[in-house]
Amino acid sequence: MSALEKEFLERMEKHKGVIYKISRMYMDCADDQHDLFQEITYQVWKSYSSFQGKSEFSTWLYRIALNTAIVFLKSEKKRSIIQNDDVHLFKVKEEEYNFQDEVKLKKMYEAIQQLNPVDKALIFYYLEDVSGKEMAENLGITEVNARVKLNRAKDKLKKLVEF
């Protein structure tokens, strides 16, 4: 195994939770989530040699993962049915996942799947505690616009879970 491959595998192991979250946000069934996870991993590997370190690896990974998810979603064109739950229970950190949270998480991801791709990306960044500045840079918009769009996306999500 080359040094590049080893470095890639270490970084992917460290950040696989991010890819898992994106897969769950964009796909509703486990098979599609697994396929998207693999596709994101493939796209990251394909682009890995071009990573120049000008930004954090996580920022670079977010961009590739979200772009891949959007393309994948368009090709699959699948949507799920929304169910009720309290949106405030959804801000769950990766390390806090447990079986009891799984039902709430499933409902959250089902609600998120109803959002448009930009709103999904904003909610993802919010759940990852990404700063408004970094959101703006990743989406190519101003920081103020990112915050406004994030608040609108959160409002849409609240309405979906109150459905």
Secondary structure as UniProt FT lines:
FT   HELIX           3..26
FT   HELIX           30..48
FT   TURN            49..50
FT   HELIX           57..76
FT   HELIX           87..90
FT   HELIX           94..96
FT   HELIX           99..112
FT   TURN            113..114
FT   HELIX           117..127
FT   TURN            128..129
FT   HELIX           132..139
FT   HELIX           143..162
//
